[in-house]
Amino acid sequence: MKIHWLSGFLLIVLPFVSAQPEPLAANPPPAVLLGYSSQNAVLQTQWEGKFRDGISPANIRESMRRLSARPHHVGSAYDKDNAEWILSKFREWGFDAKIETFNVLFPTPKVRVLEMLQPTHFRARLQEPAVASDPTTGQTAEQLATYNAYSADGDVTAPLVYVNYGNRDDYEKLERLGISVKGAIVIARYGQGWRGVKPKVAAEHGAIGCLIYSDPKGDGYFAGDAYPAGGWRSSEGVQRGSVMDTDYPGDPLTPGMGATANAKRLALKDAKTITTIPVLPISYADALPLLSALQGPVAPEDWRGALAITYHIGPGPALVHLHISSNWDIKPVYDVIATLHGSTDEGQWVIRGNHHDAWVNGADDPIAGLAPMLEEARVMGELHRQGWTPRRTIIYCAWDGEEPGLLGSVEWVETHLDELQKHAVAYINSDTNERGFMLPEGTQDLQNFISGVARDVQDPETHLSVYERSHLYSIAKAKDAEERGDLRKRNDLVVTALGDGSDYTAFQDFAGISTLSVEFGDEDDGDQYHSIYDDFHWYTEFVDKDFAYGRALSQTAGTAIMRLADADLIPVDFSPQADAIEKYEHDLEKLLKDKQDEFTERNLELKEGVFKATNDPRRPLLPPHAETVPPFINLAPMKNAIVLLKKSAGRYSLALSTYNSKGSAALSAQSLASINADLLRVPRLFLNQKGLPGRPWFKNQIYAPGAYTGYGAKPVAAVREYMDEKKWTEAEGQVPQVAQVIDNVAAGIDRAAQDFESALTQTH
Ligand SMILES: [Zn+2]
């Protein structure tokens, strides 16, 4: 129930309201906003309504047109131009804004040669042609050539081997086929995980070069008509991208500290995150002659793509020459940081970010996320002029250098670590935006909160609430009856864990700050990820033509920011998070059980002679290795800690519902201050200063990416990664310190619950 007629009136009274606002007596909405007193919830609902009504798709469109008009990668003229334009806009809207500059290692292509020398000669084009109907595709002089940033320099000639996605499982299969990649150049298709894992695993198996191509099965005509007839990748489209190794994100020369002008830098040869072999991304037009020239075994069925060839693995007879070298320059990145100072709780920061750099014109990635973010800030500036001042400080960040390796956000978080750990309430990220569903990711202390936000935003095409649509979508997508049953019992959206892959990484994994990633997607009519065709013309023809979902993103993320910033109590609820952590522990148990069963069965079949008897002598496979069956692992310390965690979380949730059911009487300023101080500390307790085994930068013991999954989250990575490596003793060795972290979190929540309970007694 929106109260449109009130808006004008409110402007005048709001700043002075201290008692129950009168005009709302007629049927007010049930004012249960997490962490709000009844009275403030009513005011908040009105301001948020005005905010959402103020969001204009036309402005979002115009920002996208402006920001994606020219290529704007790190170090380009238009990257800086955009940063300055964004700065001027934030200032115009009343934010206290500045640019923070860091100096980072950013390699750009110098030499790129790919040719086949045998059995026939072919030289790869390595160039995305302009499309006549699409004006920005012809900006050749400013476009960054197709390459993988942070590939090692190298000049190699070797037989070619097709390795499917190039994951570890694929190499196990190759081994059984009796094929080695030692001394070979591998060709992997894009998909199934972070691209940087492909050259890493290839090098671990002895390959000396790596090609990554976009197969039309996953990315091209198999999905729909290719551009410009349709929105999908055309034969010569190439996915650029970083292949930085996963030891730590950010500037390779300054791990763990800000890449400021005078920072101490590693020598290039000591930078751990540059690949060890040369890597190059190619189109399927360039891949086709190479793959067609392979012989050797026919690829297993699930390795085959959608090219009109029989997929062979090799090695050879295709002999390939790959020569890559980069300009290893230090380049500036420009983060635009814009602050709207809070009133009562200026020292508590609510942070929102999206990157502004792109690989080329980047309409979808990143401007489809950035333009709505700017529109949020514009409307908040407008509300501020009308009398709204957030209780907490709001900080809007337009990051530079996300594409090469989260450079801008990581260096900023590393530089401001102490302040952030003292002040940051939460970080909300977006990166792209398309049509479809909003499936939140992040830390589940914000699950209840973001579900509430999603209830108050309307899906532009179905007119259901964003909550309802996403909730029902997750039921439709559930894998089995049990999961559907679980979802039907819920009255919140499930927040899935984040690993790595966008600017939330340093906040969550390094600084211990609660995060959310909010974007719409899953109803795509095309994809031009990291190519010159991801531009304004393509986006407005095939993706969110009328920016209805751009508006929905502004409304969702902006409402979340305002609601976090204005709440009396930081609006977290830990029960969903305790449940999620319990599930991560169950997943570990299940993984162990599955491995025990799998290896027991395999060893039995080896003994029975199953592999020998079923092997086709014309297409022989080597039998799999016998494996030691994993021992039982003592997860009891974690399970005990989780019992405590659930108890503390339940205690806090109970206090929260008592607060709400009592009509959320205002708590004293002193009570609020002490509970909020407790709440601010809890996310930091997820950290362990030693970090993950072998990856000390990643300090969060629950939320982390996998070393071999990159983007993908691997909750409780310290234990899980060792299990993946079949190092069972080491896995067990990590359990006590994970348990300790969970204990610490439980104690932190308990303290908040205790302060909350005593504050509630005082309001009687
Ligand atoms: Zn992006």
Residues whose N, C-alpha, C, O or C-beta is under 5 A from the ligand:
A	BS01	ZN	D365 P366 D431
